[in-house]
Amino acid sequence: MEHPHPGQDHAGGHSHESIGHAHHGLGHEHPGDGRSGQAFRWSIALNTGLTALQLVVGFSSGSLALIGDALHNLGDVVGLVLAWAADRLSRRPGRGRFTYGYGRSTHLAALTNGLLILGAGAVVIVEAIQRLIEPGTLDAGPVVWAAAAGIAINLLSARLFGHDHHHDLNQRAAVLHLLTDAAVSVAVLFSALTVAATGWVRLDALVAIGVGGAVIWSALGLLREAVALSLDAAPRHVDLGRVEAALAALPGVQQVEELHVWGLSTSRTALTAHVRIDPHRLAAEGLSRDQLLAEARGRLQELGIRKTTLQLEDARRD
């Protein structure tokens, strides 16, 4: 899809054209940037320590489920580093050939995160199947404490991102890592307690298979969304029907054409559209073209679109 660059003239035989732009936050920091950066730093530090702890306990106790949890935590650490780097890079202003900035780096980071989750799940399942065939011994006590630590640290790390991650796929990918790993730790904790009570060591491998399947399932959803955004699909939180209806309901608007909505990054959405207006109806409403553009931008901001390029065109008369 070729998107008209903001400020670009559009050819047309209309009696009057007016192009309005809204630049909100392109290349500048958002109010939540400080919080997201702090969340990334603390999450990376906490999960690095947790990974080391779980690997040591997992190998020393013989728990494949805990080792799988540690591998997924390692994916968390790598994914969080990638996500944080992309988050910072996406805020740099455009320069040279990169006229839209570097926002798409967040798409690439989300895609990489999804692949990491997928790979971690596959490794756990393969190892668990081998453990089912040749079960070993398991010291459940240390596994219980390590799994409990995993639950606490992952939930705390996810909480650090607050509610901002709902509108940012890159941060949502990081939170998904953390919440998935918290669920994994719950399963490992349950498995260790059951093994300690019954002595059935194969349960550890069975839980590891279930954990791997859950990890893969979560990765597939993330990958679908990351690929869609990379192909310029409208972000999932944007209702295209509502967007078109909001523009069409503006005073003097007769028709909305060439409506395009896409993500400049995982947290910033852009829109371009041709809006045909009846200048006589607009005048009857007591509105200028600039006022109409300002009202349109305000309505679009309410729908989660903060960067817009709108071209007003006089409707053709028979």
C-alpha positions in Angstrom: 0.0 0.0 0.0 1.4 3.4 -0.9 0.5 6.0 1.7 0.6 9.7 0.7 3.2 11.5 2.8 1.7 14.2 5.0 1.8 17.5 3.2 1.8 15.9 -0.2 -0.4 17.5 -2.8 -3.1 15.4 -4.5 -3.9 16.0 -8.1 -7.6 16.5 -8.9 -10.0 18.7 -10.9 -11.9 20.0 -7.9 -12.8 23.6 -7.3 -11.1 23.8 -4.0 -8.8 21.6 -2.0 -7.8 21.8 1.7 -5.4 19.4 3.3 -5.3 19.3 7.1 -2.6 17.5 9.2 -2.5 16.6 12.8 0.9 15.7 14.2 0.6 14.4 17.7 3.7 12.8 19.2 5.5 11.8 15.9 9.1 11.5 17.0 8.4 13.0 20.4 7.9 11.3 23.7 4.5 10.4 25.0 3.4 11.1 28.5 3.8 7.4 29.4 7.3 7.0 28.0 9.1 7.4 31.4 6.9 4.7 32.9 7.3 2.3 30.1 11.1 2.7 30.1 11.2 2.1 33.9 8.9 -0.9 33.4 11.3 -2.4 30.8 14.4 -1.8 33.0 12.9 -3.4 36.1 11.4 -6.3 34.2 14.7 -7.1 32.4 16.6 -7.0 35.7 14.0 -9.1 37.6 13.7 -11.7 34.9 17.4 -12.0 34.4 17.8 -12.9 38.1 14.8 -15.3 37.9 16.2 -17.1 34.9 19.5 -17.7 36.6 17.7 -19.0 39.7 15.4 -21.3 37.8 18.1 -22.8 35.7 20.3 -23.6 38.7 17.4 -25.1 40.6 16.0 -26.9 37.5 19.2 -28.7 36.7 20.1 -29.5 40.3 16.6 -30.8 41.1 16.0 -32.6 37.8 12.7 -30.7 37.0 12.2 -30.4 33.2 9.1 -28.2 33.8 11.2 -25.7 35.7 13.9 -25.7 33.1 11.3 -25.1 30.5 10.0 -22.2 32.6 13.6 -20.9 32.8 14.0 -21.1 29.0 10.8 -19.2 28.5 12.1 -16.6 31.0 15.3 -16.4 29.0 13.1 -15.6 26.0 11.4 -13.0 28.1 14.7 -11.3 28.8 15.8 -11.3 25.2 12.3 -10.2 24.1 12.1 -7.4 26.7 15.5 -6.1 25.5 14.4 -6.1 21.9 11.0 -4.5 22.8 12.7 -1.8 24.9 15.2 -1.0 22.1 12.4 -0.8 19.5 10.3 1.3 21.8 13.1 3.9 22.2 14.0 3.7 18.5 10.3 4.3 17.4 10.4 7.7 19.2 13.2 9.2 17.1 12.1 11.8 14.6 12.2 11.0 10.9 15.3 11.8 8.9 16.6 11.2 5.4 14.8 8.3 3.7 13.0 7.4 6.9 10.4 10.2 6.6 8.0 8.4 8.9 10.6 7.8 11.6 11.5 4.3 13.0 8.1 3.2 14.4 8.0 0.0 12.4 10.9 -1.3 14.5 8.2 -2.0 17.1 6.5 -4.3 14.6 9.7 -6.2 14.0 10.3 -6.5 17.7 6.8 -7.9 18.3 7.3 -10.4 15.5 10.7 -11.5 16.9 9.1 -11.8 20.4 6.4 -14.1 18.9 9.0 -16.3 17.3 10.9 -16.5 20.5 7.8 -17.6 22.4 7.1 -20.2 19.7 10.6 -21.6 19.8 10.6 -21.9 23.6 7.4 -23.8 23.5 8.7 -26.2 20.9 11.9 -26.9 22.9 9.9 -27.6 26.1 7.6 -30.1 24.3 10.4 -32.0 22.6 12.3 -32.3 25.9 9.2 -33.3 27.8 8.4 -36.2 25.4 11.9 -37.5 25.9 11.5 -37.3 29.7 8.3 -39.3 29.5 10.2 -42.1 27.8 13.1 -42.0 30.2 11.9 -40.4 33.5 14.5 -39.3 36.0 14.5 -38.2 39.6 13.0 -35.0 41.0 13.7 -33.0 44.1 10.4 -31.2 44.5 11.2 -28.9 47.4 13.5 -26.4 45.7 11.2 -26.4 42.6 8.3 -25.3 44.7 10.2 -22.2 45.9 11.6 -21.4 42.5 8.2 -21.7 40.9 6.7 -19.4 43.5 9.4 -16.9 42.9 8.5 -17.1 39.2 4.9 -16.3 39.8 5.6 -13.3 42.0 8.3 -11.8 39.8 6.4 -12.2 36.5 3.2 -10.7 37.9 5.1 -7.8 39.4 6.9 -7.2 36.1 3.6 -7.2 34.2 2.1 -4.8 36.7 4.9 -2.3 36.1 3.5 -1.6 32.6 0.1 -0.5 34.0 -2.7 -0.1 31.5 -0.7 1.6 28.8 0.2 -1.7 27.1 -3.3 -2.2 25.8 -2.7 0.3 23.0 0.8 -0.7 22.1 1.4 -4.1 20.5 5.1 -4.0 21.4 4.4 -3.5 25.2 1.5 -5.9 24.9 4.0 -8.5 23.6 6.2 -8.0 26.6 3.3 -8.2 29.0 2.1 -11.4 27.2 5.5 -12.9 27.8 5.3 -12.1 31.5 1.7 -13.3 32.1 2.3 -16.5 30.2 5.4 -17.2 32.2 3.4 -16.6 35.4 0.9 -19.2 34.3 3.8 -21.5 33.5 5.1 -21.1 37.0 1.7 -21.9 38.5 1.6 -25.1 36.5 5.2 -26.0 37.7 4.3 -25.2 41.3 1.3 -27.5 41.1 3.3 -30.2 39.5 6.1 -30.0 42.1 3.6 -30.2 45.0 1.9 -33.2 43.4 5.2 -35.0 42.7 6.2 -34.4 46.3 3.0 -35.9 47.6 2.7 -38.9 45.2 6.2 -39.5 43.8 4.8 -39.6 40.3 7.8 -38.1 38.4 6.2 -38.3 35.0 3.8 -35.6 36.0 6.6 -33.1 35.6 7.0 -34.0 32.0 3.3 -34.0 31.3 3.0 -30.5 32.8 5.9 -29.4 30.7 4.1 -30.6 27.5 1.0 -28.6 28.6 3.1 -25.6 29.3 4.8 -25.8 25.9 1.4 -26.1 24.1 0.0 -23.0 25.9 3.2 -21.1 25.1 2.8 -22.0 21.4 -0.8 -21.0 21.3 -0.1 -17.6 22.8 2.7 -17.1 20.3 0.5 -17.8 17.3 -2.0 -15.0 18.2 0.8 -12.5 18.7 2.5 -13.5 15.4 -0.8 -13.1 13.5 -1.2 -9.5 14.8 2.4 -8.6 14.2 2.3 -9.9 10.6 -1.0 -8.1 9.9 0.5 -4.8 11.1 3.6 -5.3 9.1 1.3 -5.6 6.0 -0.3 -2.2 6.9 -3.5 -3.7 8.3 -5.5 -1.3 10.5 -4.7 -1.9 14.2 -7.1 -4.2 15.9 -8.3 -1.5 18.4 -9.4 0.8 15.5 -13.0 0.2 14.4 -13.0 1.2 10.7 -16.7 1.4 10.5 -16.8 3.9 13.4 -14.0 5.9 11.9 -15.8 6.3 8.5 -19.1 7.0 10.3 -17.5 9.7 12.4 -16.1 11.5 9.3 -19.4 11.1 7.4 -21.4 12.6 10.3 -19.4 15.9 10.2 -21.4 19.0 9.1 -21.4 19.4 5.3 -19.7 16.1 4.5 -21.3 14.2 1.7 -18.9 11.3 1.2 -15.7 9.8 2.5 -13.3 8.2 0.0 -9.8 6.7 -0.1 -9.9 6.0 3.7 -6.6 4.4 4.8 -5.7 3.6 8.4 -2.4 1.9 9.4 0.1 1.8 12.2 3.2 4.0 12.2 4.3 1.9 15.1 2.6 -0.4 17.5 1.4 2.6 19.5 0.8 5.3 16.9 -1.9 5.1 14.2 -2.2 7.2 11.0 -5.1 8.0 8.7 -5.5 9.6 5.3 -8.8 10.3 3.6 -10.5 12.3 0.9 -13.6 14.0 2.3 -16.2 15.4 -0.2 -18.1 18.4 1.2 -20.9 20.6 0.2 -19.5 24.2 0.7 -23.0 25.7 0.8 -24.1 23.3 3.6 -20.8 24.0 5.4 -21.4 27.8 5.2 -25.0 27.3 6.4 -23.6 25.6 9.5 -21.4 28.6 10.1 -18.2 26.6 9.8 -15.0 27.3 7.9 -12.9 24.5 6.3 -10.3 24.9 9.1 -12.9 24.5 11.7 -14.2 21.4 10.0 -10.7 19.9 9.9 -10.2 20.7 13.6 -13.5 19.0 14.5 -12.6 16.0 12.4 -9.2 15.6 14.1 -10.9 15.8 17.5 -13.3 13.0 16.7 -10.5 10.8 15.3 -8.4 11.3 18.4 -11.3 10.0 20.4 -11.1 6.8 18.3 -7.4 6.3 18.9 -6.0 8.0 15.7 -3.6 10.8 16.5 -2.0 11.5 13.2 -4.3 12.4 10.3 -4.1 13.8 6.8 -7.5 14.9 5.5 -8.1 16.3 2.0 -11.3 18.3 1.7 -12.8 18.3 -1.8 -15.9 20.2 -3.1 -18.5 17.7 -4.2 -19.2 17.6 -7.9 -22.3 19.3 -9.2 -24.3 17.9 -12.1 
